[in-house]
Amino acid sequence: MNRRAFMAGLAYCFAAIVFKLIILLGGYTSTKFGFYYSHIVSVLLIVPFFWIAIKQVRDKEQDGIIGGREAARIALTVLAVAIVVMTVYNYAEFAFKGKDLAIEYYHSDKYRAELEKMQARYPDKIKTGNFPKIIDEQISSLSPFKATTGKIFPLLFVGLCSAFIVSAAMKRK
């Protein structure tokens, strides 16, 4: 494992975790940005770290020359480190605060308004009297594994795609 790639992966994790902690501890999770876009931003944040790792290896270890396979290996090392560390963080975040926030959300007026919109679309399937039952089912289905998996798959998908794109763009013969 390349040391520079490993350090770039850790640097990405540090940046992403600091960003997520600002959203979480700052009370921004219930805002539109915090709820919908913060995870997308943290996933896309990995792309510059691919570029930095490949550029450092290319310029400092290989005299400005790097093949596509080597560049891909470096980017995938950054991704592997990011997936492992972010999986541990996402699990801990859910156990620490995420479940409480989800329960609070399910009991909020915002979620009730969403249920009412769904009821308007499907009046035969959703009844107002079933709202407490629906909320209880949602809360009972919460798990740290589901929450972590839901956050890691986008990182894996975007990370793999962008790792190969950045690798192809950065190769130099």
KOLGU-730868 format. One record per atom (N, C-alpha, C): residue in three letters; x, y, z; atom name. Coordinates in steps of 0.1 Angstrom, whole numbers. Each point is the difference from the previous one (the first is absolute). Layout:
// residues N
{aa=ALA X=X Y=Y Z=Z at=CA}
...
This chain:
// residues 173
{aa=MET X=9 Y=-12 Z=0 at=N}
{aa=MET X=-9 Y=12 Z=0 at=CA}
{aa=MET X=9 Y=12 Z=0 at=C}
{aa=ASN X=-3 Y=9 Z=-9 at=N}
{aa=ASN X=8 Y=13 Z=-1 at=CA}
{aa=ASN X=-3 Y=9 Z=12 at=C}
{aa=ARG X=10 Y=5 Z=6 at=N}
{aa=ARG X=-1 Y=8 Z=12 at=CA}
{aa=ARG X=-8 Y=13 Z=-3 at=C}
{aa=ARG X=3 Y=6 Z=-12 at=N}
{aa=ARG X=-6 Y=13 Z=-4 at=CA}
{aa=ARG X=-15 Y=-2 Z=-2 at=C}
{aa=ALA X=-4 Y=-11 Z=-6 at=N}
{aa=ALA X=-14 Y=-3 Z=-2 at=CA}
{aa=ALA X=-7 Y=-2 Z=13 at=C}
{aa=PHE X=7 Y=-7 Z=9 at=N}
{aa=PHE X=-6 Y=-3 Z=13 at=CA}
{aa=PHE X=-2 Y=13 Z=7 at=C}
{aa=MET X=9 Y=9 Z=0 at=N}
{aa=MET X=-1 Y=13 Z=7 at=CA}
{aa=MET X=-11 Y=9 Z=-7 at=C}
{aa=ALA X=-1 Y=-1 Z=-13 at=N}
{aa=ALA X=-11 Y=8 Z=-7 at=CA}
{aa=ALA X=-13 Y=-6 Z=4 at=C}
{aa=GLY X=-1 Y=-13 Z=2 at=N}
{aa=GLY X=-13 Y=-6 Z=4 at=CA}
{aa=GLY X=-3 Y=5 Z=14 at=C}
{aa=LEU X=9 Y=0 Z=9 at=N}
{aa=LEU X=-2 Y=5 Z=14 at=CA}
{aa=LEU X=-3 Y=15 Z=0 at=C}
{aa=ALA X=6 Y=7 Z=-9 at=N}
{aa=ALA X=-3 Y=15 Z=-1 at=CA}
{aa=ALA X=-14 Y=2 Z=-4 at=C}
{aa=TYR X=-5 Y=-8 Z=-10 at=N}
{aa=TYR X=-14 Y=1 Z=-5 at=CA}
{aa=TYR X=-9 Y=-3 Z=12 at=C}
{aa=CYS X=3 Y=-11 Z=7 at=N}
{aa=CYS X=-9 Y=-4 Z=12 at=CA}
{aa=CYS X=0 Y=11 Z=10 at=C}
{aa=PHE X=11 Y=6 Z=3 at=N}
{aa=PHE X=0 Y=11 Z=10 at=CA}
{aa=PHE X=-9 Y=12 Z=-5 at=C}
{aa=ALA X=2 Y=3 Z=-13 at=N}
{aa=ALA X=-8 Y=12 Z=-5 at=CA}
{aa=ALA X=-15 Y=-4 Z=0 at=C}
{aa=ALA X=-3 Y=-12 Z=-4 at=N}
{aa=ALA X=-15 Y=-4 Z=-1 at=CA}
{aa=ALA X=-6 Y=-1 Z=14 at=C}
{aa=ILE X=8 Y=-5 Z=9 at=N}
{aa=ILE X=-5 Y=-2 Z=14 at=CA}
{aa=ILE X=-2 Y=14 Z=7 at=C}
{aa=VAL X=9 Y=9 Z=-2 at=N}
{aa=VAL X=-1 Y=14 Z=5 at=CA}
{aa=VAL X=-12 Y=6 Z=-6 at=C}
{aa=PHE X=-2 Y=-1 Z=-13 at=N}
{aa=PHE X=-12 Y=6 Z=-7 at=CA}
{aa=PHE X=-13 Y=-6 Z=6 at=C}
{aa=LYS X=0 Y=-14 Z=2 at=N}
{aa=LYS X=-12 Y=-6 Z=5 at=CA}
{aa=LYS X=-3 Y=4 Z=15 at=C}
{aa=LEU X=11 Y=1 Z=7 at=N}
{aa=LEU X=-2 Y=4 Z=14 at=CA}
{aa=LEU X=-5 Y=15 Z=1 at=C}
{aa=ILE X=5 Y=8 Z=-9 at=N}
{aa=ILE X=-6 Y=14 Z=0 at=CA}
{aa=ILE X=-15 Y=0 Z=-3 at=C}
{aa=ILE X=-4 Y=-8 Z=-9 at=N}
{aa=ILE X=-14 Y=-1 Z=-3 at=CA}
{aa=ILE X=-8 Y=-6 Z=12 at=C}
{aa=LEU X=6 Y=-11 Z=6 at=N}
{aa=LEU X=-7 Y=-7 Z=11 at=CA}
{aa=LEU X=0 Y=8 Z=12 at=C}
{aa=LEU X=11 Y=5 Z=5 at=N}
{aa=LEU X=1 Y=7 Z=13 at=CA}
{aa=LEU X=-5 Y=14 Z=-1 at=C}
{aa=GLY X=0 Y=6 Z=-12 at=N}
{aa=GLY X=-4 Y=14 Z=-2 at=CA}
{aa=GLY X=-15 Y=1 Z=-1 at=C}
{aa=GLY X=-7 Y=-12 Z=0 at=N}
{aa=GLY X=-15 Y=0 Z=-1 at=CA}
{aa=GLY X=-5 Y=2 Z=-14 at=C}
{aa=TYR X=8 Y=-2 Z=-10 at=N}
{aa=TYR X=-5 Y=2 Z=-14 at=CA}
{aa=TYR X=-6 Y=-12 Z=-6 at=C}
{aa=THR X=-1 Y=-11 Z=7 at=N}
{aa=THR X=-5 Y=-13 Z=-6 at=CA}
{aa=THR X=-15 Y=1 Z=-5 at=C}
{aa=SER X=-7 Y=9 Z=6 at=N}
{aa=SER X=-14 Y=1 Z=-4 at=CA}
{aa=SER X=-2 Y=11 Z=-10 at=C}
{aa=THR X=10 Y=7 Z=-4 at=N}
{aa=THR X=-1 Y=10 Z=-11 at=CA}
{aa=THR X=0 Y=-7 Z=-13 at=C}
{aa=LYS X=-4 Y=7 Z=-10 at=N}
{aa=LYS X=-1 Y=-6 Z=-14 at=CA}
{aa=LYS X=14 Y=-4 Z=-4 at=C}
{aa=PHE X=10 Y=8 Z=2 at=N}
{aa=PHE X=14 Y=-4 Z=-4 at=CA}
{aa=PHE X=5 Y=-12 Z=8 at=C}
{aa=GLY X=-2 Y=1 Z=13 at=N}
{aa=GLY X=5 Y=-11 Z=9 at=CA}
{aa=GLY X=-7 Y=-13 Z=-3 at=C}
{aa=PHE X=-13 Y=1 Z=-3 at=N}
{aa=PHE X=-8 Y=-13 Z=-2 at=CA}
{aa=PHE X=2 Y=-6 Z=-13 at=C}
{aa=TYR X=0 Y=9 Z=-11 at=N}
{aa=TYR X=1 Y=-6 Z=-13 at=CA}
{aa=TYR X=14 Y=0 Z=-7 at=C}
{aa=TYR X=7 Y=11 Z=2 at=N}
{aa=TYR X=12 Y=2 Z=-8 at=CA}
{aa=TYR X=14 Y=-3 Z=7 at=C}
{aa=SER X=0 Y=0 Z=13 at=N}
{aa=SER X=13 Y=-1 Z=7 at=CA}
{aa=SER X=7 Y=-14 Z=-3 at=C}
{aa=HIS X=-8 Y=-10 Z=-1 at=N}
{aa=HIS X=7 Y=-13 Z=-3 at=CA}
{aa=HIS X=5 Y=0 Z=-14 at=C}
{aa=ILE X=-7 Y=6 Z=-10 at=N}
{aa=ILE X=5 Y=1 Z=-13 at=CA}
{aa=ILE X=13 Y=8 Z=-1 at=C}
{aa=VAL X=1 Y=11 Z=7 at=N}
{aa=VAL X=12 Y=8 Z=1 at=CA}
{aa=VAL X=11 Y=-8 Z=6 at=C}
{aa=SER X=-2 Y=-8 Z=11 at=N}
{aa=SER X=10 Y=-7 Z=6 at=CA}
{aa=SER X=5 Y=-12 Z=-9 at=C}
{aa=VAL X=-8 Y=-5 Z=-8 at=N}
{aa=VAL X=4 Y=-11 Z=-10 at=CA}
{aa=VAL X=8 Y=6 Z=-11 at=C}
{aa=LEU X=-5 Y=11 Z=-6 at=N}
{aa=LEU X=8 Y=6 Z=-11 at=CA}
{aa=LEU X=13 Y=7 Z=5 at=C}
{aa=LEU X=2 Y=2 Z=13 at=N}
{aa=LEU X=12 Y=5 Z=5 at=CA}
{aa=LEU X=12 Y=-9 Z=-2 at=C}
{aa=ILE X=-2 Y=-13 Z=-4 at=N}
{aa=ILE X=11 Y=-9 Z=-1 at=CA}
{aa=ILE X=7 Y=2 Z=-13 at=C}
{aa=VAL X=-6 Y=6 Z=-10 at=N}
{aa=VAL X=6 Y=2 Z=-13 at=CA}
{aa=VAL X=13 Y=8 Z=0 at=C}
{aa=PRO X=1 Y=11 Z=7 at=N}
{aa=PRO X=13 Y=7 Z=1 at=CA}
{aa=PRO X=11 Y=-8 Z=7 at=C}
{aa=PHE X=-4 Y=-9 Z=9 at=N}
{aa=PHE X=10 Y=-8 Z=7 at=CA}
{aa=PHE X=6 Y=-10 Z=-9 at=C}
{aa=PHE X=-8 Y=-5 Z=-10 at=N}
{aa=PHE X=6 Y=-9 Z=-10 at=CA}
{aa=PHE X=10 Y=7 Z=-8 at=C}
{aa=TRP X=-3 Y=12 Z=-4 at=N}
{aa=TRP X=9 Y=8 Z=-9 at=CA}
{aa=TRP X=13 Y=3 Z=8 at=C}
{aa=ILE X=-2 Y=4 Z=12 at=N}
{aa=ILE X=12 Y=4 Z=9 at=CA}
{aa=ILE X=9 Y=-12 Z=1 at=C}
{aa=ALA X=-6 Y=-12 Z=4 at=N}
{aa=ALA X=9 Y=-12 Z=2 at=CA}
{aa=ALA X=7 Y=-4 Z=-13 at=C}
{aa=ILE X=-7 Y=0 Z=-11 at=N}
{aa=ILE X=6 Y=-4 Z=-13 at=CA}
{aa=ILE X=11 Y=10 Z=-4 at=C}
{aa=LYS X=-3 Y=12 Z=2 at=N}
{aa=LYS X=10 Y=11 Z=-4 at=CA}
{aa=LYS X=12 Y=-1 Z=9 at=C}
{aa=GLN X=-1 Y=-3 Z=13 at=N}
{aa=GLN X=11 Y=-1 Z=9 at=CA}
{aa=GLN X=9 Y=-12 Z=-4 at=C}
{aa=VAL X=-6 Y=-11 Z=-2 at=N}
{aa=VAL X=7 Y=-12 Z=-4 at=CA}
{aa=VAL X=7 Y=2 Z=-14 at=C}
{aa=ARG X=-7 Y=6 Z=-9 at=N}
{aa=ARG X=5 Y=2 Z=-14 at=CA}
{aa=ARG X=12 Y=9 Z=1 at=C}
{aa=ASP X=-1 Y=11 Z=7 at=N}
{aa=ASP X=11 Y=11 Z=0 at=CA}
{aa=ASP X=11 Y=-4 Z=9 at=C}
{aa=LYS X=-2 Y=-6 Z=12 at=N}
{aa=LYS X=10 Y=-2 Z=10 at=CA}
{aa=LYS X=7 Y=-13 Z=0 at=C}
{aa=GLU X=-8 Y=-10 Z=-5 at=N}
{aa=GLU X=6 Y=-14 Z=0 at=CA}
{aa=GLU X=3 Y=-5 Z=-13 at=C}
{aa=GLN X=-6 Y=5 Z=-11 at=N}
{aa=GLN X=2 Y=-6 Z=-13 at=CA}
{aa=GLN X=4 Y=10 Z=-11 at=C}
{aa=ASP X=6 Y=11 Z=4 at=N}
{aa=ASP X=6 Y=9 Z=-9 at=CA}
{aa=ASP X=-10 Y=5 Z=-11 at=C}
{aa=GLY X=-12 Y=3 Z=4 at=N}
{aa=GLY X=-10 Y=5 Z=-9 at=CA}
{aa=GLY X=-7 Y=-9 Z=-9 at=C}
{aa=ILE X=3 Y=-13 Z=1 at=N}
{aa=ILE X=-5 Y=-10 Z=-9 at=CA}
{aa=ILE X=-8 Y=-10 Z=8 at=C}
{aa=ILE X=-13 Y=-3 Z=-4 at=N}
{aa=ILE X=-8 Y=-10 Z=7 at=CA}
{aa=ILE X=-9 Y=-6 Z=-10 at=C}
{aa=GLY X=-2 Y=-13 Z=1 at=N}
{aa=GLY X=-9 Y=-7 Z=-9 at=CA}
{aa=GLY X=-14 Y=0 Z=5 at=C}
{aa=GLY X=-9 Y=-4 Z=-8 at=N}
{aa=GLY X=-14 Y=0 Z=4 at=CA}
{aa=GLY X=-3 Y=-10 Z=11 at=C}
{aa=ARG X=6 Y=-12 Z=-1 at=N}
{aa=ARG X=-2 Y=-10 Z=11 at=CA}
{aa=ARG X=5 Y=4 Z=13 at=C}
{aa=GLU X=12 Y=6 Z=0 at=N}
{aa=GLU X=6 Y=5 Z=13 at=CA}
{aa=GLU X=-8 Y=11 Z=6 at=C}
{aa=ALA X=-5 Y=9 Z=-9 at=N}
{aa=ALA X=-9 Y=11 Z=5 at=CA}
{aa=ALA X=-13 Y=-5 Z=5 at=C}
{aa=ALA X=-5 Y=-10 Z=-6 at=N}
{aa=ALA X=-13 Y=-6 Z=5 at=CA}
{aa=ALA X=3 Y=-7 Z=13 at=C}
{aa=ARG X=11 Y=-7 Z=1 at=N}
{aa=ARG X=3 Y=-7 Z=13 at=CA}
{aa=ARG X=1 Y=10 Z=11 at=C}
{aa=ILE X=6 Y=12 Z=-2 at=N}
{aa=ILE X=2 Y=10 Z=10 at=CA}
{aa=ILE X=-14 Y=5 Z=4 at=C}
{aa=ALA X=-8 Y=3 Z=-10 at=N}
{aa=ALA X=-14 Y=6 Z=3 at=CA}
{aa=ALA X=-8 Y=-10 Z=7 at=C}
{aa=LEU X=1 Y=-13 Z=-4 at=N}
{aa=LEU X=-8 Y=-10 Z=7 at=CA}
{aa=LEU X=5 Y=-3 Z=15 at=C}
{aa=THR X=13 Y=3 Z=2 at=N}
{aa=THR X=5 Y=-1 Z=14 at=CA}
{aa=THR X=-6 Y=11 Z=8 at=C}
{aa=VAL X=-1 Y=12 Z=-6 at=N}
{aa=VAL X=-6 Y=11 Z=7 at=CA}
{aa=VAL X=-15 Y=-3 Z=3 at=C}
{aa=LEU X=-7 Y=-6 Z=-9 at=N}
{aa=LEU X=-14 Y=-4 Z=1 at=CA}
{aa=LEU X=-1 Y=-11 Z=11 at=C}
{aa=ALA X=8 Y=-10 Z=0 at=N}
{aa=ALA X=0 Y=-10 Z=10 at=CA}
{aa=ALA X=1 Y=5 Z=14 at=C}
{aa=VAL X=10 Y=9 Z=2 at=N}
{aa=VAL X=2 Y=6 Z=13 at=CA}
{aa=VAL X=-13 Y=8 Z=4 at=C}
{aa=ALA X=-5 Y=7 Z=-9 at=N}
{aa=ALA X=-12 Y=9 Z=2 at=CA}
{aa=ALA X=-12 Y=-9 Z=4 at=C}
{aa=ILE X=-2 Y=-11 Z=-7 at=N}
{aa=ILE X=-11 Y=-9 Z=3 at=CA}
{aa=ILE X=1 Y=-6 Z=14 at=C}
{aa=VAL X=11 Y=-4 Z=3 at=N}
{aa=VAL X=2 Y=-7 Z=14 at=CA}
{aa=VAL X=-2 Y=10 Z=11 at=C}
{aa=VAL X=6 Y=12 Z=-1 at=N}
{aa=VAL X=-1 Y=10 Z=11 at=CA}
{aa=VAL X=-14 Y=6 Z=0 at=C}
{aa=MET X=-5 Y=3 Z=-11 at=N}
{aa=MET X=-14 Y=6 Z=0 at=CA}
{aa=MET X=-10 Y=-10 Z=4 at=C}
{aa=THR X=2 Y=-13 Z=-2 at=N}
{aa=THR X=-10 Y=-10 Z=5 at=CA}
{aa=THR X=0 Y=0 Z=15 at=C}
{aa=VAL X=12 Y=1 Z=6 at=N}
{aa=VAL X=0 Y=0 Z=15 at=CA}
{aa=VAL X=-6 Y=13 Z=5 at=C}
{aa=TYR X=3 Y=11 Z=-7 at=N}
{aa=TYR X=-5 Y=13 Z=5 at=CA}
{aa=TYR X=-15 Y=0 Z=-1 at=C}
{aa=ASN X=-6 Y=-4 Z=-12 at=N}
{aa=ASN X=-14 Y=0 Z=-2 at=CA}
{aa=ASN X=-8 Y=-9 Z=10 at=C}
{aa=TYR X=6 Y=-11 Z=3 at=N}
{aa=TYR X=-6 Y=-9 Z=10 at=CA}
{aa=TYR X=0 Y=7 Z=14 at=C}
{aa=ALA X=11 Y=6 Z=4 at=N}
{aa=ALA X=1 Y=7 Z=13 at=CA}
{aa=ALA X=-9 Y=12 Z=0 at=C}
{aa=GLU X=-1 Y=7 Z=-11 at=N}
{aa=GLU X=-9 Y=12 Z=0 at=CA}
{aa=GLU X=-14 Y=-4 Z=2 at=C}
{aa=PHE X=-4 Y=-11 Z=-6 at=N}
{aa=PHE X=-14 Y=-4 Z=1 at=CA}
{aa=PHE X=-3 Y=-5 Z=15 at=C}
{aa=ALA X=10 Y=-7 Z=5 at=N}
{aa=ALA X=-2 Y=-5 Z=14 at=CA}
{aa=ALA X=0 Y=12 Z=10 at=C}
{aa=PHE X=8 Y=10 Z=-3 at=N}
{aa=PHE X=1 Y=11 Z=9 at=CA}
{aa=PHE X=-12 Y=10 Z=-1 at=C}
{aa=LYS X=-3 Y=4 Z=-12 at=N}
{aa=LYS X=-10 Y=10 Z=-1 at=CA}
{aa=LYS X=-11 Y=-2 Z=-11 at=C}
{aa=GLY X=4 Y=-8 Z=-10 at=N}
{aa=GLY X=-9 Y=-2 Z=-11 at=CA}
{aa=GLY X=-13 Y=-6 Z=3 at=C}
{aa=LYS X=-1 Y=-10 Z=8 at=N}
{aa=LYS X=-13 Y=-6 Z=3 at=CA}
{aa=LYS X=-9 Y=10 Z=7 at=C}
{aa=ASP X=5 Y=8 Z=10 at=N}
{aa=ASP X=-8 Y=10 Z=6 at=CA}
{aa=ASP X=-5 Y=10 Z=-9 at=C}
{aa=LEU X=8 Y=4 Z=-10 at=N}
{aa=LEU X=-4 Y=10 Z=-10 at=CA}
{aa=LEU X=-11 Y=-6 Z=-9 at=C}
{aa=ALA X=1 Y=-12 Z=-3 at=N}
{aa=ALA X=-10 Y=-7 Z=-9 at=CA}
{aa=ALA X=-13 Y=-1 Z=8 at=C}
{aa=ILE X=1 Y=-4 Z=12 at=N}
{aa=ILE X=-13 Y=-1 Z=8 at=CA}
{aa=ILE X=-6 Y=14 Z=1 at=C}
{aa=GLU X=8 Y=10 Z=3 at=N}
{aa=GLU X=-5 Y=14 Z=1 at=CA}
{aa=GLU X=-7 Y=4 Z=-14 at=C}
{aa=TYR X=6 Y=-4 Z=-11 at=N}
{aa=TYR X=-5 Y=3 Z=-13 at=CA}
{aa=TYR X=-14 Y=-7 Z=-2 at=C}
{aa=TYR X=-1 Y=-12 Z=4 at=N}
{aa=TYR X=-12 Y=-8 Z=-3 at=CA}
{aa=TYR X=-12 Y=6 Z=9 at=C}
{aa=HIS X=3 Y=6 Z=11 at=N}
{aa=HIS X=-10 Y=6 Z=8 at=CA}
{aa=HIS X=-2 Y=15 Z=-3 at=C}
{aa=SER X=6 Y=5 Z=-10 at=N}
{aa=SER X=-1 Y=14 Z=-3 at=CA}
{aa=SER X=-12 Y=3 Z=-9 at=C}
{aa=ASP X=-4 Y=13 Z=-1 at=N}
{aa=ASP X=-10 Y=4 Z=-9 at=CA}
{aa=ASP X=4 Y=-2 Z=-14 at=C}
{aa=LYS X=12 Y=1 Z=-3 at=N}
{aa=LYS X=5 Y=-1 Z=-14 at=CA}
{aa=LYS X=-3 Y=-14 Z=-5 at=C}
{aa=TYR X=3 Y=-10 Z=8 at=N}
{aa=TYR X=-3 Y=-14 Z=-5 at=CA}
{aa=TYR X=-15 Y=-2 Z=-1 at=C}
{aa=ARG X=-7 Y=6 Z=10 at=N}
{aa=ARG X=-15 Y=-2 Z=-1 at=CA}
{aa=ARG X=-5 Y=7 Z=-13 at=C}
{aa=ALA X=5 Y=11 Z=-4 at=N}
{aa=ALA X=-4 Y=6 Z=-13 at=CA}
{aa=ALA X=4 Y=-9 Z=-12 at=C}
{aa=GLU X=11 Y=-7 Z=1 at=N}
{aa=GLU X=3 Y=-9 Z=-11 at=CA}
{aa=GLU X=-10 Y=-12 Z=0 at=C}
{aa=LEU X=-3 Y=-5 Z=12 at=N}
{aa=LEU X=-11 Y=-10 Z=0 at=CA}
{aa=LEU X=-13 Y=5 Z=-6 at=C}
{aa=GLU X=-3 Y=12 Z=3 at=N}
{aa=GLU X=-13 Y=5 Z=-5 at=CA}
{aa=GLU X=1 Y=2 Z=-15 at=C}
{aa=LYS X=11 Y=4 Z=-6 at=N}
{aa=LYS X=2 Y=0 Z=-14 at=CA}
{aa=LYS X=-1 Y=-14 Z=-6 at=C}
{aa=MET X=6 Y=-9 Z=6 at=N}
{aa=MET X=-1 Y=-14 Z=-5 at=CA}
{aa=MET X=-15 Y=-5 Z=1 at=C}
{aa=GLN X=-7 Y=4 Z=10 at=N}
{aa=GLN X=-14 Y=-4 Z=2 at=CA}
{aa=GLN X=-8 Y=6 Z=-11 at=C}
{aa=ALA X=3 Y=13 Z=-4 at=N}
{aa=ALA X=-8 Y=6 Z=-11 at=CA}
{aa=ALA X=2 Y=-7 Z=-13 at=C}
{aa=ARG X=12 Y=-5 Z=-2 at=N}
{aa=ARG X=3 Y=-8 Z=-12 at=CA}
{aa=ARG X=-6 Y=-14 Z=0 at=C}
{aa=TYR X=0 Y=-6 Z=11 at=N}
{aa=TYR X=-4 Y=-14 Z=1 at=CA}
{aa=TYR X=-11 Y=-1 Z=11 at=C}
{aa=PRO X=-12 Y=6 Z=-2 at=N}
{aa=PRO X=-10 Y=0 Z=11 at=CA}
{aa=PRO X=-5 Y=-14 Z=4 at=C}
{aa=ASP X=1 Y=-10 Z=-9 at=N}
{aa=ASP X=-5 Y=-13 Z=4 at=CA}
{aa=ASP X=10 Y=-8 Z=8 at=C}
{aa=LYS X=13 Y=4 Z=-1 at=N}
{aa=LYS X=10 Y=-8 Z=7 at=CA}
{aa=LYS X=4 Y=6 Z=14 at=C}
{aa=ILE X=0 Y=13 Z=1 at=N}
{aa=ILE X=5 Y=7 Z=12 at=CA}
{aa=ILE X=-12 Y=7 Z=6 at=C}
{aa=LYS X=-3 Y=-3 Z=13 at=N}
{aa=LYS X=-10 Y=6 Z=7 at=CA}
{aa=LYS X=6 Y=8 Z=12 at=C}
{aa=THR X=-7 Y=11 Z=4 at=N}
{aa=THR X=5 Y=9 Z=10 at=CA}
{aa=THR X=2 Y=-8 Z=13 at=C}
{aa=GLY X=-9 Y=-9 Z=3 at=N}
{aa=GLY X=1 Y=-8 Z=12 at=CA}
{aa=GLY X=12 Y=-9 Z=1 at=C}
{aa=ASN X=6 Y=-3 Z=-12 at=N}
{aa=ASN X=11 Y=-9 Z=0 at=CA}
{aa=ASN X=14 Y=8 Z=2 at=C}
{aa=PHE X=-1 Y=13 Z=1 at=N}
{aa=PHE X=13 Y=8 Z=1 at=CA}
{aa=PHE X=8 Y=-5 Z=12 at=C}
{aa=PRO X=-5 Y=-2 Z=12 at=N}
{aa=PRO X=8 Y=-4 Z=11 at=CA}
{aa=PRO X=6 Y=-14 Z=-3 at=C}
{aa=LYS X=-7 Y=-9 Z=-6 at=N}
{aa=LYS X=5 Y=-13 Z=-4 at=CA}
{aa=LYS X=12 Y=1 Z=-10 at=C}
{aa=ILE X=-2 Y=9 Z=-10 at=N}
{aa=ILE X=11 Y=2 Z=-10 at=CA}
{aa=ILE X=12 Y=6 Z=7 at=C}
{aa=ILE X=-2 Y=9 Z=9 at=N}
{aa=ILE X=12 Y=6 Z=7 at=CA}
{aa=ILE X=7 Y=-10 Z=9 at=C}
{aa=ASP X=-8 Y=-8 Z=7 at=N}
{aa=ASP X=6 Y=-11 Z=8 at=CA}
{aa=ASP X=8 Y=-10 Z=-9 at=C}
{aa=GLU X=-5 Y=-3 Z=-12 at=N}
{aa=GLU X=7 Y=-10 Z=-9 at=CA}
{aa=GLU X=13 Y=6 Z=-5 at=C}
{aa=GLN X=-1 Y=13 Z=-3 at=N}
{aa=GLN X=12 Y=7 Z=-4 at=CA}
{aa=GLN X=11 Y=0 Z=10 at=C}
{aa=ILE X=-4 Y=3 Z=13 at=N}
{aa=ILE X=10 Y=1 Z=11 at=CA}
{aa=ILE X=5 Y=-14 Z=3 at=C}
{aa=SER X=-8 Y=-11 Z=-1 at=N}
{aa=SER X=4 Y=-13 Z=3 at=CA}
{aa=SER X=10 Y=-5 Z=-11 at=C}
{aa=SER X=-1 Y=5 Z=-12 at=N}
{aa=SER X=9 Y=-5 Z=-10 at=CA}
{aa=SER X=13 Y=7 Z=-1 at=C}
{aa=LEU X=2 Y=10 Z=9 at=N}
{aa=LEU X=13 Y=7 Z=1 at=CA}
{aa=LEU X=11 Y=-9 Z=4 at=C}
{aa=SER X=12 Y=0 Z=-7 at=N}
{aa=SER X=11 Y=-8 Z=5 at=CA}
{aa=SER X=13 Y=7 Z=-5 at=C}
{aa=PRO X=11 Y=-2 Z=8 at=N}
{aa=PRO X=12 Y=6 Z=-4 at=CA}
{aa=PRO X=6 Y=-6 Z=-13 at=C}
{aa=PHE X=-3 Y=-13 Z=-2 at=N}
{aa=PHE X=5 Y=-6 Z=-12 at=CA}
{aa=PHE X=-7 Y=6 Z=-13 at=C}
{aa=LYS X=-13 Y=2 Z=1 at=N}
{aa=LYS X=-7 Y=6 Z=-12 at=CA}
{aa=LYS X=5 Y=14 Z=-2 at=C}
{aa=ALA X=1 Y=8 Z=10 at=N}
{aa=ALA X=5 Y=13 Z=-1 at=CA}
{aa=ALA X=14 Y=1 Z=-6 at=C}
{aa=THR X=9 Y=-9 Z=5 at=N}
{aa=THR X=13 Y=0 Z=-5 at=CA}
{aa=THR X=1 Y=-4 Z=-15 at=C}
{aa=THR X=-8 Y=-11 Z=-3 at=N}
{aa=THR X=0 Y=-5 Z=-13 at=CA}
{aa=THR X=-5 Y=11 Z=-10 at=C}
{aa=GLY X=-10 Y=7 Z=4 at=N}
{aa=GLY X=-6 Y=10 Z=-8 at=CA}
{aa=GLY X=9 Y=12 Z=-3 at=C}
{aa=LYS X=10 Y=2 Z=8 at=N}
{aa=LYS X=10 Y=10 Z=-2 at=CA}
{aa=LYS X=13 Y=-5 Z=-7 at=C}
{aa=ILE X=3 Y=-12 Z=2 at=N}
{aa=ILE X=12 Y=-6 Z=-6 at=CA}
{aa=ILE X=-2 Y=-3 Z=-15 at=C}
{aa=PHE X=-11 Y=-5 Z=-4 at=N}
{aa=PHE X=-2 Y=-3 Z=-14 at=CA}
{aa=PHE X=2 Y=12 Z=-10 at=C}
{aa=PRO X=-6 Y=12 Z=4 at=N}
{aa=PRO X=3 Y=11 Z=-9 at=CA}
{aa=PRO X=15 Y=3 Z=-1 at=C}
{aa=LEU X=7 Y=-1 Z=12 at=N}
{aa=LEU X=14 Y=3 Z=0 at=CA}
{aa=LEU X=8 Y=-10 Z=-9 at=C}
{aa=LEU X=-4 Y=-13 Z=1 at=N}
{aa=LEU X=6 Y=-10 Z=-8 at=CA}
{aa=LEU X=-3 Y=2 Z=-15 at=C}
{aa=PHE X=-12 Y=3 Z=-4 at=N}
{aa=PHE X=-4 Y=2 Z=-14 at=CA}
{aa=PHE X=7 Y=13 Z=-6 at=C}
{aa=VAL X=-1 Y=11 Z=7 at=N}
{aa=VAL X=6 Y=12 Z=-5 at=CA}
{aa=VAL X=15 Y=-1 Z=1 at=C}
{aa=GLY X=5 Y=-6 Z=10 at=N}
{aa=GLY X=15 Y=-2 Z=2 at=CA}
{aa=GLY X=6 Y=-9 Z=-12 at=C}
{aa=LEU X=-7 Y=-11 Z=-3 at=N}
{aa=LEU X=5 Y=-8 Z=-11 at=CA}
{aa=LEU X=0 Y=7 Z=-13 at=C}
{aa=CYS X=-11 Y=6 Z=-3 at=N}
{aa=CYS X=-1 Y=7 Z=-13 at=CA}
{aa=CYS X=10 Y=12 Z=-1 at=C}
{aa=SER X=1 Y=8 Z=10 at=N}
{aa=SER X=9 Y=11 Z=0 at=CA}
{aa=SER X=15 Y=-4 Z=1 at=C}
{aa=ALA X=2 Y=-11 Z=7 at=N}
{aa=ALA X=14 Y=-5 Z=1 at=CA}
{aa=ALA X=6 Y=-4 Z=-14 at=C}
{aa=PHE X=-9 Y=-6 Z=-8 at=N}
{aa=PHE X=5 Y=-4 Z=-14 at=CA}
{aa=PHE X=1 Y=12 Z=-9 at=C}
{aa=ILE X=-10 Y=9 Z=2 at=N}
{aa=ILE X=1 Y=12 Z=-9 at=CA}
{aa=ILE X=12 Y=9 Z=4 at=C}
{aa=VAL X=3 Y=2 Z=13 at=N}
{aa=VAL X=11 Y=8 Z=4 at=CA}
{aa=VAL X=13 Y=-7 Z=-4 at=C}
{aa=SER X=1 Y=-14 Z=1 at=N}
{aa=SER X=11 Y=-7 Z=-4 at=CA}
{aa=SER X=3 Y=1 Z=-15 at=C}
{aa=ALA X=-10 Y=-1 Z=-8 at=N}
{aa=ALA X=2 Y=2 Z=-14 at=CA}
{aa=ALA X=5 Y=14 Z=-4 at=C}
{aa=ALA X=-6 Y=10 Z=7 at=N}
{aa=ALA X=4 Y=14 Z=-2 at=CA}
{aa=ALA X=14 Y=3 Z=4 at=C}
{aa=MET X=5 Y=-7 Z=11 at=N}
{aa=MET X=13 Y=4 Z=6 at=CA}
{aa=MET X=11 Y=-9 Z=-6 at=C}
{aa=LYS X=-2 Y=-10 Z=-7 at=N}
{aa=LYS X=11 Y=-8 Z=-5 at=CA}
{aa=LYS X=9 Y=8 Z=-10 at=C}
{aa=ARG X=12 Y=-3 Z=1 at=N}
{aa=ARG X=10 Y=8 Z=-8 at=CA}
{aa=ARG X=11 Y=-10 Z=-4 at=C}
{aa=LYS X=3 Y=-1 Z=-13 at=N}
{aa=LYS X=11 Y=-9 Z=-4 at=CA}
{aa=LYS X=12 Y=8 Z=-4 at=C}
